[in-house]
Every structure is written in C-alpha cells, then in structure tokens.
Amino acid sequence: MKVTLAAKMENSGLPDKIQISLKSYQLLTARYPEFKCSPRGGVRIDGIGTLLTYWLDDCEELLASSRSVIGSDR
C-alpha cells in the first residue's frame, strides 16, 4: 500500500517540487523545525481518496550544516 501511495503521490506532484504526506510533514517538522513546508491542500488519489499534502519548500539551514560536516571529514 505504501509503495502504491508513494507512486500515486508522485504522479500528482509538480516538476521540481517535493510533495509530502500529512504524516511526513508532522514527523519532519516536529524533529527538524528548520524545514519549511507549505500546505498544498487536498489531493485526490485514485483508489485511496483525498489526502492532505504539503510542499517541502526549504531546508537551507540543515543543508548548510550537513555540508560543513561532510567537508570536515575530508
């Protein structure tokens, strides 16, 4: 079911945008508040129904810190 849902969410997405589920949004923002998301709204997924989804908009702080960690290993 999860693979099917992921494939169907990918089909309902837009180019160069990352769409995440409500549960992913809740888990991500609770653990990493530096991730910025915006609500996309309800998306109709065939065979499943309407799901509330979000766009992952920004995570620059986390990317910057991971680059410094990666760079320090070299």
QUIVENGI-V582906 format. One record per residue. N is the residue number from 1. RES is the residue in one letter. PSI is psi in whole degrees, 0 to 359 (* if undefined). OMEGA is omega in radians with two decimals (none if undefined). NEAR is the number of other ideal C-beta (glycine too) atoms within 12 Angstrom. Layout:
N;RES;PSI;OMEGA;NEAR  N;RES;PSI;OMEGA;NEAR
This chain:
1;M;318;-3.09;10  2;K;321;3.12;12  3;V;318;3.11;9  4;T;315;3.13;14  5;L;315;3.14;25  6;A;317;3.13;20  7;A;319;-3.14;16  8;K;324;3.07;23  9;M;321;3.11;31  10;E;319;3.13;20  11;N;333;-3.13;17  12;S;2;-3.11;23  13;G;186;3.11;22  14;L;153;3.12;14  15;P;140;3.08;7  16;D;23;3.09;9  17;K;145;3.08;18  18;I;117;3.14;25  19;Q;132;3.13;32  20;I;156;3.14;31  21;S;168;3.08;31  22;L;315;-3.13;23  23;K;317;3.10;17  24;S;318;3.09;26  25;Y;313;-3.12;27  26;Q;314;3.14;16  27;L;316;-3.09;15  28;L;310;-3.07;23  29;T;335;3.07;23  30;A;322;-3.08;12  31;R;325;-3.08;12  32;Y;81;-3.09;21  33;P;346;3.11;13  34;E;345;3.04;19  35;F;131;3.14;26  36;K;128;-3.13;20  37;C;156;3.04;29  38;S;144;-3.12;18  39;P;134;3.01;20  40;R;326;-3.10;26  41;G;193;-3.13;15  42;G;132;3.10;16  43;V;126;3.14;27  44;R;121;3.12;17  45;I;117;-3.12;24  46;D;134;3.10;15  47;G;354;-3.11;13  48;I;315;-3.12;21  49;G;200;3.14;12  50;T;127;3.14;15  51;L;141;3.03;27  52;L;123;-3.11;23  53;T;166;-3.12;33  54;Y;156;2.98;30  55;W;135;2.98;25  56;L;113;-3.00;27  57;D;320;-2.98;21  58;D;144;3.05;18  59;C;36;-3.04;21  60;E;318;-3.13;14  61;E;316;-3.13;15  62;L;319;3.12;19  63;L;319;3.13;15  64;A;317;-3.13;14  65;S;325;3.13;15  66;S;327;3.08;16  67;R;320;-3.14;15  68;S;325;3.10;13  69;V;315;3.13;12  70;I;316;-3.14;11  71;G;329;-3.11;10  72;S;345;3.13;9  73;D;344;-3.02;8  74;R;*;none;7
